[in-house]
Amino acid sequence: MDSTPTALPLPTISSPLRTIESLPGPRPWPLVGNVLQIRPLRLHQDVEAWCRKYGDFFQMYMGPEQTLVVADHEAVAQVLKQRPDTFRRPALSERIMREMGGVPGLFDAEGQDWRNQRRMVMHAFSPQGIKAYFPSLVKVAQRLQRRWDAAAADSRTIVLSDDLKRYTVDIIAGLAFGTDVDTINGGEEVIQRHLDVILPAIARRTLSFVAYWRVFKLPQDRRLEHSVATVKQSIQDLIAKARTCMAQDPDRSAHPANLLEAMLAAASQPGSGVDDTAVVGNVMTMLLAGEDTTANSIAWLLYQLQRHPEALARACEEVRQHAPDPAAFTMEQMDKLEYLNACVQESMRIKPVAPFLPVEAMHDTSVAGIRVPARTLVWCVLRHHSMADSHVGHAAQFDPQRWLDQGPNAIDRKVAMPFGAGPRICPGRYLALLEMKVAMAMLLGRYDIEAVETPDGKEAEELMAFVMSPIGLSMRLRRHMAN
């Protein structure tokens, strides 16, 4: 018999969880915490500066409420994967939306409501549906082309935010409702005019330390109430019109003509758990999310390309080889624009329009060995590791090639999360990327970019409101000699 002693397994010793209180962080002030140390319109930059000072995990106070800041991309991904069961959108966001008279949609829904609405929205945003809409998307791009032809002929400066919002508004209105509003040529979209009031109000109230509107109303608050009511009524009218069309033509339920009809068809399925109120909320969410995000992403991309002539020249060459004529654009041509797609990805890494994402713990949990009590705010910083040399080589450099390289030079795609991550990743990302590629292919194939400029000629400043936007970018074009 072997007399060698039998090795017993060592007992598992689990490390005790750290507390948020044990973490470093900026020193809070009494009552207001760190709020007065943050510039509301530069909130993202101030928190990112604290990340560089205090590390990937630290504490800060939004008023009296303790907040865990998470800037490690792997930890952020794990947090986002645990939505909607462990983490949710901050309850404050839903409360503010309801106070404004709005109807929360997929963006704010939680639990089973979120699952029911997610099925409806994903049905509407399916790649097949977006591909079917592609000819209409190209039509809007050609409309923008004619506007820019006139600007180039007159040597007129183009205000990028204005023209790109017109482009995205026309796309969203057509895709969502099947209506051709043509804001590019001066048409008026009533809903959009009121959204321009609602969007800044959401950002302003979310970041406000004092909820004064619960006590008294300023003129801007009364304008907000009017705009919210008008948008809700307009959407309800559109729903009624869509239901009438679907009743008159039953085939539209099986083959919806637009996203609104697709959502209504999905909502009408047995056991959908979705009613017209949820449809209203998701139409409003689609409008809110579909304008500023894509328009500002295109503006940031143009700014980056103008500052990097070699990348701009290579993108132009690719477009002029594979997709030279906007009138003949096809999905197959868009798929061939691999370098342009790399430019899009690289620009979103450096200038993501959503550089952070706050969530709230629904019950006691932990993040990266840190105890997180229920209802604690967890501030996920999405632009930290993606701009760190330790995770991306020469991270501050605009280098689209890193998205095409294989092997050791390839970028870890998980470091950048411009559309979020996990089950609640942005459902409109496929449409947004396609909008960007079509607009850029139209521009790069037809024009030479003379300038993309800031008001003071310096670096473009980042403004954090509903999304992170460049301040005051303008562009000057001339027709390419071959066109």
C-alpha positions as CSV (number, residue, x, y, z in Angstrom):
1,M,0.0,0.0,0.0
2,D,1.3,3.5,-0.9
3,S,1.9,5.3,2.3
4,T,2.3,8.7,0.7
5,P,-0.1,11.1,2.4
6,T,-3.1,12.1,0.3
7,A,-3.0,15.8,-0.6
8,L,-6.1,17.5,0.6
9,P,-7.6,20.3,-1.4
10,L,-6.8,23.7,0.0
11,P,-9.9,25.6,1.3
12,T,-11.2,28.2,-1.0
13,I,-10.5,31.7,0.5
14,S,-12.6,34.4,-1.1
15,S,-11.2,37.9,-0.9
16,P,-13.5,40.2,1.0
17,L,-15.3,42.8,-1.1
18,R,-14.0,46.3,-1.0
19,T,-16.4,49.1,-0.2
20,I,-17.0,52.2,-2.3
21,E,-15.9,54.2,0.7
22,S,-12.5,52.6,0.6
23,L,-11.8,53.9,-2.9
24,P,-10.0,57.1,-3.8
25,G,-11.9,60.0,-5.4
26,P,-12.3,63.8,-5.5
27,R,-13.1,65.3,-2.1
28,P,-16.8,66.0,-1.8
29,W,-18.2,69.2,-0.5
30,P,-21.0,69.2,2.2
31,L,-24.5,68.6,0.7
32,V,-23.6,69.1,-2.9
33,G,-20.8,66.5,-3.1
34,N,-18.7,67.0,-6.3
35,V,-21.5,68.7,-8.3
36,L,-19.9,72.1,-8.1
37,Q,-16.6,70.8,-9.2
38,I,-18.0,69.6,-12.5
39,R,-18.8,71.8,-15.5
40,P,-22.2,70.6,-16.7
41,L,-21.3,71.0,-20.4
42,R,-17.9,69.4,-19.9
43,L,-19.1,66.7,-17.5
44,H,-17.5,63.9,-19.4
45,Q,-14.1,65.5,-19.6
46,D,-14.0,66.3,-15.9
47,V,-14.9,62.7,-15.0
48,E,-12.3,61.4,-17.5
49,A,-9.7,63.7,-15.9
50,W,-10.5,62.1,-12.5
51,C,-10.1,58.7,-14.1
52,R,-6.5,59.6,-15.1
53,K,-5.9,60.8,-11.5
54,Y,-7.7,58.2,-9.4
55,G,-7.6,55.1,-11.6
56,D,-10.2,52.8,-13.2
57,F,-12.4,52.6,-10.0
58,F,-13.1,55.6,-7.7
59,Q,-16.0,57.3,-5.9
60,M,-17.7,60.6,-6.5
61,Y,-20.8,62.2,-5.1
62,M,-23.6,63.5,-7.3
63,G,-25.1,65.7,-4.6
64,P,-25.4,63.6,-1.5
65,E,-25.6,60.4,-3.5
66,Q,-22.5,58.2,-3.6
67,T,-21.5,57.1,-7.1
68,L,-19.1,54.3,-8.2
69,V,-17.2,55.3,-11.3
70,V,-16.1,52.4,-13.4
71,A,-13.6,53.1,-16.2
72,D,-12.1,49.6,-16.8
73,H,-13.6,48.5,-20.1
74,E,-13.9,44.8,-19.1
75,A,-15.7,45.8,-15.9
76,V,-17.9,48.2,-17.9
77,A,-18.8,45.4,-20.3
78,Q,-19.7,43.1,-17.4
79,V,-22.0,45.8,-15.9
80,L,-23.7,46.4,-19.2
81,K,-24.2,42.7,-19.7
82,Q,-26.1,42.5,-16.5
83,R,-28.9,44.8,-17.7
84,P,-31.8,44.8,-17.2
85,D,-31.9,42.3,-14.3
86,T,-29.1,43.7,-12.1
87,F,-28.6,47.2,-13.5
88,R,-31.1,49.6,-15.0
89,R,-31.2,53.1,-16.3
90,P,-31.1,55.6,-13.4
91,A,-34.6,55.9,-12.0
92,L,-34.1,59.7,-12.2
93,S,-34.1,59.5,-16.0
94,E,-37.5,57.8,-16.0
95,R,-38.8,60.2,-13.4
96,I,-37.7,63.3,-15.4
97,M,-39.3,61.9,-18.5
98,R,-42.6,61.3,-16.8
99,E,-42.5,64.8,-15.1
100,M,-42.0,66.2,-18.6
101,G,-45.2,64.4,-19.7
102,G,-43.3,62.0,-21.9
103,V,-43.9,58.3,-22.3
104,P,-40.8,56.2,-21.6
105,G,-39.9,53.7,-24.3
106,L,-37.3,51.0,-24.7
107,F,-34.6,53.5,-23.5
108,D,-36.2,53.6,-20.0
109,A,-38.2,50.4,-19.9
110,E,-37.1,47.7,-17.4
111,G,-37.7,44.0,-16.7
112,Q,-40.4,42.3,-18.7
113,D,-41.6,45.6,-20.2
114,W,-38.1,46.0,-21.7
115,R,-38.2,42.4,-23.1
116,N,-41.6,42.9,-24.7
117,Q,-40.6,46.2,-26.2
118,R,-37.2,45.0,-27.3
119,R,-38.9,42.3,-29.5
120,M,-41.1,44.9,-31.1
121,V,-38.2,47.4,-31.7
122,M,-35.8,44.8,-33.0
123,H,-38.5,43.6,-35.4
124,A,-38.7,47.1,-36.7
125,F,-34.9,47.6,-36.9
126,S,-34.1,44.3,-38.5
127,P,-31.4,44.4,-41.2
128,Q,-34.0,43.2,-43.7
129,G,-36.2,46.2,-42.9
130,I,-33.3,48.6,-43.2
131,K,-32.1,47.1,-46.5
132,A,-35.6,47.5,-47.9
133,Y,-35.5,51.2,-46.9
134,F,-32.1,51.7,-48.6
135,P,-33.4,53.3,-51.8
136,S,-35.2,55.9,-49.7
137,L,-32.1,56.5,-47.7
138,V,-30.1,57.1,-50.9
139,K,-32.8,59.5,-52.1
140,V,-32.3,61.7,-49.0
141,A,-28.5,61.6,-49.6
142,Q,-29.0,62.8,-53.2
143,R,-31.2,65.6,-51.8
144,L,-28.4,66.6,-49.5
145,Q,-26.0,66.4,-52.5
146,R,-28.0,68.9,-54.5
147,R,-28.0,71.3,-51.5
148,W,-24.2,70.9,-51.3
149,D,-23.8,71.3,-55.1
150,A,-25.3,74.8,-54.7
151,A,-23.1,75.6,-51.7
152,A,-20.0,74.5,-53.6
153,A,-21.0,76.5,-56.7
154,D,-21.5,79.6,-54.6
155,S,-18.4,79.0,-52.4
156,R,-20.8,79.1,-49.5
157,T,-19.9,77.8,-46.0
158,I,-22.0,74.9,-44.8
159,V,-23.0,74.8,-41.2
160,L,-22.5,71.1,-40.5
161,S,-24.9,70.6,-37.6
162,D,-27.8,72.2,-39.5
163,D,-27.4,70.3,-42.7
164,L,-26.5,66.9,-41.1
165,K,-29.6,67.1,-38.8
166,R,-31.7,67.8,-41.8
167,Y,-30.3,64.7,-43.4
168,T,-31.0,62.5,-40.3
169,V,-34.4,64.0,-39.7
170,D,-35.5,63.2,-43.3
171,I,-34.2,59.7,-42.9
172,I,-35.9,59.0,-39.6
173,A,-39.2,60.6,-40.7
174,G,-39.3,58.5,-43.8
175,L,-38.2,55.3,-42.2
176,A,-40.4,55.7,-39.1
177,F,-43.6,57.1,-40.7
178,G,-43.2,56.8,-44.4
179,T,-43.5,60.6,-44.7
180,D,-41.3,62.7,-46.9
181,V,-40.8,66.0,-45.0
182,D,-37.8,67.3,-47.0
183,T,-36.3,69.5,-44.3
184,I,-33.2,69.6,-46.5
185,N,-35.0,71.9,-48.9
186,G,-36.8,73.9,-46.3
187,G,-39.7,71.7,-45.5
188,E,-40.8,71.8,-41.9
189,E,-41.1,68.8,-39.6
190,V,-43.4,69.9,-36.8
191,I,-42.3,67.1,-34.5
192,Q,-38.6,67.8,-35.0
193,R,-39.1,71.5,-34.2
194,H,-40.5,70.5,-30.8
195,L,-37.8,67.9,-30.3
196,D,-35.3,70.7,-30.5
197,V,-36.9,72.0,-27.3
198,I,-37.2,68.6,-25.6
199,L,-33.6,67.3,-26.1
200,P,-31.8,70.2,-24.3
201,A,-34.4,70.0,-21.5
202,I,-33.7,66.3,-20.9
203,A,-30.0,67.0,-20.5
204,R,-30.5,70.1,-18.4
205,R,-32.9,68.5,-16.0
206,T,-30.9,65.3,-15.6
207,L,-27.8,67.2,-14.6
208,S,-29.6,69.8,-12.5
209,F,-28.8,69.8,-8.8
210,V,-32.0,71.6,-7.9
211,A,-35.3,70.4,-9.4
212,Y,-36.9,73.9,-9.3
213,W,-39.5,72.9,-11.9
214,R,-41.3,70.9,-9.3
215,V,-41.9,74.1,-7.4
216,F,-42.4,76.8,-10.1
217,K,-42.3,77.0,-13.9
218,L,-40.0,79.2,-15.9
219,P,-41.0,80.2,-19.5
220,Q,-38.7,77.5,-20.8
221,D,-40.6,74.9,-18.8
222,R,-43.9,76.0,-20.2
223,R,-42.5,75.8,-23.7
224,L,-41.3,72.3,-22.8
225,E,-44.7,71.2,-21.7
226,H,-46.3,72.5,-24.9
227,S,-43.6,70.8,-27.0
228,V,-44.1,67.4,-25.3
229,A,-47.8,67.6,-25.6
230,T,-47.6,68.5,-29.3
231,V,-45.2,65.6,-30.0
232,K,-47.3,63.1,-28.2
233,Q,-50.4,64.2,-30.1
234,S,-48.6,64.1,-33.4
235,I,-47.4,60.6,-32.8
236,Q,-50.9,59.4,-31.7
237,D,-52.3,60.9,-34.9
238,L,-49.6,59.1,-36.9
239,I,-50.5,55.8,-35.2
240,A,-54.2,56.3,-35.9
241,K,-53.4,57.0,-39.6
242,A,-51.1,53.9,-39.8
243,R,-53.8,51.7,-38.2
244,T,-56.3,52.9,-40.8
245,C,-53.9,52.1,-43.7
246,M,-53.2,48.6,-42.2
247,A,-56.9,47.9,-41.8
248,Q,-57.5,48.9,-45.4
249,D,-54.6,46.8,-46.7
250,P,-54.1,43.7,-44.4
251,D,-51.0,42.7,-46.3
252,R,-49.2,45.7,-44.6
253,S,-49.2,43.7,-41.4
254,A,-47.1,41.0,-42.9
255,H,-45.0,43.5,-45.0
256,P,-44.9,46.8,-43.1
257,A,-44.1,49.9,-45.2
258,N,-42.3,51.7,-42.3
259,L,-41.1,51.2,-38.8
260,L,-44.3,52.5,-37.2
261,E,-46.3,49.9,-39.1
262,A,-43.7,47.2,-38.1
263,M,-44.0,48.1,-34.4
264,L,-47.8,48.1,-34.6
265,A,-47.7,44.7,-36.3
266,A,-45.4,43.3,-33.7
267,A,-47.5,44.8,-30.9
268,S,-50.7,43.2,-32.3
269,Q,-49.2,39.7,-32.0
270,P,-50.8,37.5,-29.2
271,G,-48.8,37.8,-26.0
272,S,-46.7,40.7,-27.2
273,G,-47.3,42.5,-23.9
274,V,-47.1,45.9,-25.8
275,D,-49.9,48.4,-26.2
276,D,-50.2,51.8,-28.1
277,T,-48.6,53.6,-25.1
278,A,-45.4,51.6,-25.6
279,V,-45.5,52.3,-29.3
280,V,-45.8,56.1,-28.6
281,G,-42.9,55.9,-26.2
282,N,-40.7,54.1,-28.6
283,V,-41.5,56.4,-31.5
284,M,-40.5,59.3,-29.3
285,T,-37.3,57.5,-28.3
286,M,-36.5,56.8,-31.9
287,L,-36.9,60.4,-32.8
288,L,-34.9,61.6,-29.8
289,A,-32.0,59.2,-30.4
290,G,-32.0,59.2,-34.2
291,E,-31.2,62.9,-34.9
292,D,-28.3,64.1,-32.8
293,T,-26.3,60.9,-32.5
294,T,-25.8,60.2,-36.2
295,A,-25.5,63.8,-37.2
296,N,-22.8,64.5,-34.7
297,S,-21.0,61.3,-35.4
298,I,-20.7,62.3,-39.1
299,A,-19.5,65.8,-38.1
300,W,-16.8,64.4,-35.9
301,L,-15.7,62.0,-38.7
302,L,-15.4,64.9,-41.2
303,Y,-13.4,66.8,-38.6
304,Q,-11.0,63.9,-38.1
305,L,-10.5,63.2,-41.9
306,Q,-9.8,66.9,-42.7
307,R,-7.1,66.8,-40.0
308,H,-5.5,63.6,-41.5
309,P,-5.1,64.2,-45.3
310,E,-3.6,60.7,-45.9
311,A,-6.6,59.0,-44.4
312,L,-8.9,61.3,-46.3
313,A,-7.2,60.6,-49.6
314,R,-7.4,56.9,-49.1
315,A,-11.1,57.0,-48.2
316,C,-11.8,59.2,-51.3
317,E,-9.9,56.7,-53.5
318,E,-11.9,53.8,-52.1
319,V,-15.2,55.5,-52.6
320,R,-14.4,56.6,-56.1
321,Q,-13.4,53.1,-57.0
322,H,-16.3,51.2,-55.5
323,A,-19.2,53.6,-55.2
324,P,-18.6,56.6,-57.6
325,D,-22.2,57.5,-58.3
326,P,-24.7,58.2,-55.6
327,A,-27.6,57.6,-58.0
328,A,-26.4,54.0,-58.4
329,F,-25.6,53.2,-54.8
330,T,-26.2,49.6,-53.7
331,M,-25.9,47.8,-50.4
332,E,-23.1,45.7,-52.1
333,Q,-21.1,48.9,-52.8
334,M,-21.5,50.0,-49.2
335,D,-20.2,46.7,-48.0
336,K,-17.0,47.2,-50.1
337,L,-16.1,50.4,-48.3
338,E,-14.0,48.7,-45.7
339,Y,-11.5,51.6,-45.2
340,L,-14.4,54.1,-44.8
341,N,-16.0,51.8,-42.3
342,A,-12.6,51.7,-40.4
343,C,-12.6,55.5,-40.5
344,V,-16.1,55.5,-38.9
345,Q,-15.0,53.1,-36.2
346,E,-11.8,55.1,-35.4
347,S,-13.7,58.4,-35.2
348,M,-16.3,56.9,-32.8
349,R,-13.4,55.5,-30.7
350,I,-11.9,59.0,-30.3
351,K,-15.1,61.1,-30.4
352,P,-18.0,58.9,-29.2
353,V,-21.2,60.9,-29.0
354,A,-22.0,58.9,-25.8
355,P,-18.8,58.9,-23.8
356,F,-20.4,57.6,-20.6
357,L,-23.4,55.7,-19.4
358,P,-24.8,55.8,-15.9
359,V,-26.8,52.8,-14.5
360,E,-28.3,52.0,-11.2
361,A,-28.0,48.8,-9.2
362,M,-31.4,47.2,-8.8
363,H,-30.3,45.1,-5.8
364,D,-27.2,44.5,-3.7
365,T,-24.4,43.3,-6.0
366,S,-20.7,43.8,-6.8
367,V,-18.5,45.2,-9.5
368,A,-14.9,44.0,-9.9
369,G,-14.7,43.0,-6.2
370,I,-16.4,46.2,-5.0
371,R,-19.6,46.0,-3.0
372,V,-22.5,47.9,-4.7
373,P,-25.6,48.4,-2.5
374,A,-29.0,48.6,-4.1
375,R,-29.9,51.9,-5.8
376,T,-26.3,52.9,-6.1
377,L,-25.4,54.9,-9.2
378,V,-22.6,53.3,-11.3
379,W,-21.0,55.7,-13.7
380,C,-19.6,53.7,-16.7
381,V,-16.9,55.7,-18.5
382,L,-16.8,54.5,-22.1
383,R,-13.9,56.6,-23.2
384,H,-10.9,55.8,-21.0
385,H,-9.2,52.6,-21.9
386,S,-10.1,53.3,-25.6
387,M,-7.9,56.4,-25.3
388,A,-5.1,54.9,-23.2
389,D,-1.8,53.8,-24.8
390,S,-1.8,50.8,-22.4
391,H,-4.8,49.4,-24.4
392,V,-4.6,51.0,-27.8
393,G,-1.2,51.7,-29.4
394,H,-0.7,55.5,-29.9
395,A,-4.2,55.9,-28.7
396,A,-4.5,59.7,-29.4
397,Q,-3.6,59.1,-33.1
398,F,-6.4,58.8,-35.7
399,D,-5.4,55.6,-37.4
400,P,-8.2,53.8,-39.2
401,Q,-5.8,51.1,-40.4
402,R,-5.8,49.6,-36.8
403,W,-9.3,48.4,-37.5
404,L,-8.2,46.5,-40.6
405,D,-5.0,45.0,-39.3
406,Q,-4.8,41.3,-38.2
407,G,-2.7,39.7,-35.5
408,P,-0.8,41.7,-32.9
409,N,-1.5,45.1,-34.6
410,A,-5.2,44.6,-34.6
411,I,-7.2,46.7,-32.1
412,D,-9.2,45.0,-29.4
413,R,-12.6,45.9,-30.6
414,K,-14.1,45.4,-27.1
415,V,-12.2,48.4,-25.8
416,A,-14.4,50.8,-27.7
417,M,-18.2,50.7,-27.1
418,P,-19.8,53.6,-29.1
419,F,-23.2,51.8,-29.1
420,G,-22.9,50.4,-25.5
421,A,-22.7,46.7,-24.9
422,G,-24.7,43.7,-23.7
423,P,-28.4,43.0,-24.2
424,R,-29.2,46.7,-24.3
425,I,-26.8,47.6,-27.0
426,C,-28.3,50.3,-29.3
427,P,-30.9,48.7,-31.6
428,G,-30.4,51.4,-34.2
429,R,-26.7,50.9,-34.7
430,Y,-27.1,49.1,-38.1
431,L,-29.1,52.1,-39.4
432,A,-26.7,54.6,-37.9
433,L,-23.7,53.0,-39.5
434,L,-25.5,52.8,-42.9
435,E,-26.5,56.5,-42.7
436,M,-23.0,57.5,-42.0
437,K,-21.5,55.4,-44.9
438,V,-24.1,56.7,-47.4
439,A,-23.6,60.3,-46.5
440,M,-19.8,60.0,-46.5
441,A,-19.7,58.1,-49.8
442,M,-21.8,60.8,-51.4
443,L,-19.5,63.5,-50.1
444,L,-16.1,61.9,-50.7
445,G,-17.0,60.7,-54.2
446,R,-18.3,64.0,-55.5
447,Y,-16.4,66.8,-53.7
448,D,-13.0,67.8,-52.4
449,I,-13.1,69.1,-48.9
450,E,-11.5,72.6,-48.7
451,A,-11.9,73.0,-45.0
452,V,-13.7,71.8,-41.9
453,E,-13.3,74.6,-39.4
454,T,-14.1,75.7,-35.9
455,P,-15.4,79.2,-35.1
456,D,-12.0,80.3,-33.6
457,G,-9.7,78.1,-35.8
458,K,-8.6,76.1,-32.8
459,E,-9.3,72.5,-31.8
460,A,-12.9,71.5,-31.9
461,E,-14.5,71.7,-28.5
462,E,-16.6,69.0,-27.0
463,L,-20.1,70.0,-25.7
464,M,-21.9,67.5,-23.6
465,A,-25.7,68.0,-23.7
466,F,-28.0,65.2,-24.9
467,V,-24.9,63.8,-26.8
468,M,-21.3,64.9,-27.2
469,S,-21.2,67.3,-30.1
470,P,-18.5,69.5,-31.7
471,I,-19.1,73.3,-31.3
472,G,-19.8,75.2,-34.4
473,L,-18.1,73.1,-37.1
474,S,-18.5,74.5,-40.7
475,M,-17.3,73.0,-44.0
476,R,-16.4,74.3,-47.4
477,L,-16.5,72.1,-50.5
478,R,-15.6,72.2,-54.2
479,R,-16.7,69.8,-56.8
480,H,-14.2,67.2,-57.6
481,M,-12.7,67.7,-61.1
482,A,-13.9,64.3,-62.4
483,N,-17.5,65.2,-61.5
